[in-house]
Amino acid sequence: MVNTFRIFSSLFLTAFIFLVGNGLLNTLVSVRMTVEGFATTTIGVILSSHFTGLLIGSFVCQRLIRKVGHIRAFAVFAALTTSTILLYGMYIAPWFWCLLRFSNGITIFGLFVVIESWLNECTESDRRGRVFSIYMTLMYMGIGIGQQLLNVADVYGQGLFILAGIVFSLCLIPVSTTEGVHPRLPETQPTSFMSLFHKVPLGILGCLASGMTNSAFFAMTPVYCNSIDLSLHQLSWIMSITVFCGLAAQWIAGTLSDRFDRTLVLAVIATAMTVVSGIMFIVGEISFWQLVIEMGLFGALAFTVYPISVARTHDVCGGLEAVGVSANLLFAYSIGASVSPFLVSVVMTLLDSPAGLFVFWGLNSGALAVVILYLRKRDKVDVVPVEEQVLFVPMKSTSPVVMALDQRTDGEVN
């Protein structure tokens, strides 16, 4: 493992720096809009535009990468991201920030594709599992640590935006000093979204629900925390601890999903999320540390839905066309992520309470649990014997290219 980390140190460092900056930026934008007095629904629309940009990026970024190469494309995406970050503090207006978030979504997706295809090209088959594991761990660590940078400067000024821009610009250094590798994007066989949905409805629905839950967390939790008068320091710890709990829970969920029917594991997790969300809504005002515990528990549950849904899909598909299948799963996730912040803002506005976030989480996870149990009862779900299930892999949604690193695709990617 140490040797693997040393070999890929430049790319791992690039990914880590990039994700620290991304973790800081996402929370900062939400907090800043709240303190600037933006309406909740306006915040929801602006934050949804970011995830819409990620979705659009999946269609446009690879064309640029194939045309100019990875190093130049990475420089373009990083420069555009840095530039737009610096523009946030220069002009504060909802329509302008909506354009900036949309642009960030596209360029950040491009950064993911470059890093992941680069790792794929440099990774030999016998090292895929270790590289994939380190990369996913660095993702969670980077996002979690990025939250703590909120405490470096005043949220009302431009200092934090400048800091985020500096972090994104720094991720150019390790990539620019990498020698001798000119990676190519992995070739994938297109897979019909609707045919995959008919074949593995729970995989698609699980990823859709995960996208709605996770994007609501990153986009609207800062709005909730600011509305109940938590300090920026307290908010940063709630965000970090939730993410770190999600990371720690990956291996626990993996062990359970490898030993039991994954549809039941998904149903149990969705039900538990519904219960935790309901408790947070009903209890109302609680101490900071009680909120930390509840959010940590929720994060441990929420961040496992996507990788279990991916594993469930590969169970049914038998690991065939894994990259193409995962592209459709990521598409479902992105659809949910794109609409979620706006829907949450509507619920919060209708209830006239920031706790509408918990109501949304409860409705979303509750609906997933009900659908899973209904489909199982109606025999609409293929039950895969435990001994025939594919290996669970901890993961987070990024780009379809990352699946080329997954050991479940060995021998498939050219």
Number of C-alpha atoms within 10 A of each C-alpha: 10 7 8 14 16 10 12 16 13 18 20 22 18 20 23 23 24 26 26 26 27 23 27 25 25 20 23 23 22 23 25 20 21 20 13 11 9 15 13 22 18 18 26 25 21 26 30 26 26 27 29 22 23 28 24 17 22 21 10 14 22 18 12 16 20 13 10 12 17 26 20 14 22 26 18 18 23 23 17 18 25 22 17 18 25 19 17 19 17 10 10 13 12 16 11 13 24 19 16 21 26 22 21 28 24 25 26 25 23 26 24 22 25 26 22 24 23 23 23 25 17 16 20 13 14 10 14 21 17 17 23 24 17 14 24 20 19 20 23 24 19 23 25 26 23 27 28 20 20 26 15 11 13 11 17 12 11 15 16 24 26 18 20 27 23 15 20 26 20 16 24 18 13 16 21 14 10 13 7 6 11 12 18 16 21 18 13 18 12 12 16 11 17 12 10 17 17 11 17 21 20 24 27 28 21 30 28 25 26 29 29 27 27 23 22 29 26 18 28 28 23 26 25 23 22 20 14 12 10 14 11 20 14 18 25 24 17 24 27 24 21 24 28 19 22 21 25 17 20 23 15 13 24 19 13 13 23 20 13 15 17 26 25 16 18 26 21 16 22 28 20 20 26 25 17 20 24 17 14 22 18 12 8 9 12 9 8 13 11 12 15 19 15 18 23 21 19 24 25 25 24 27 27 25 29 28 23 27 27 23 26 28 28 23 24 19 16 14 18 14 17 25 28 21 25 25 21 21 27 25 23 25 27 27 20 25 30 26 21 29 32 24 19 28 25 20 20 22 15 10 12 11 14 23 23 20 26 26 21 24 27 25 15 20 28 20 15 24 23 14 16 23 17 13 15 15 10 8 10 15 18 15 16 16 12 14 10 11 23 20 16 24 22 23 24 19 20 19 25 24 26 26 25 30 27 21 18 22 17 17 9 16 18 11
